[in-house]
Amino acid sequence: MRLTKVVPIIPVDAIEPCLSFWTDRLGFALSVQVPHEDTLGFVILEKDGFEVMYQSRASLDADVPGVAAQGHGIALYIDVDDINAVERVVAGLEVVVPRRTTFYGAEEIFVRAPCGTVVGFAQPAATG
């Protein structure tokens, strides 16, 4: 068996507060939008071959009953090539873990996206 892709589906109360974090700050494109009642129920955001999916809890309950009720949240961890650039684009967001150097040499920072998702960015230590 060969895995070809892993994409997180992040359950949230409302998708709309998340969008500008991904599109305006990080440069993702909104490639799929699925309405649910009067709001967005599901979206796919894409950049550089990566995807992130958000689905509202109401949409999850309607689509796959019981999944949203599990209450499991996730945090995203994203490797980047320029942690300084990340700090600039996330300025003004809640910092969950201030910039630090890990014991294995990576520079990282964790912020909370406007919809509540914790997103960590890490610039791996230079090798060689």
Secondary structure, 3 states (H helix, E strand, C coil): CCCCCCCCEEEECCCHHHHHHHHHHCCCEEEEEEEECCEEEEEEEEECCEEEEEEEHHHHHHHCCCCHHHCCCCEEEEECCCHHHHHHHCCCCEEEEEEEECCCCCEEEEEECCCCCEEEEEECCCCC
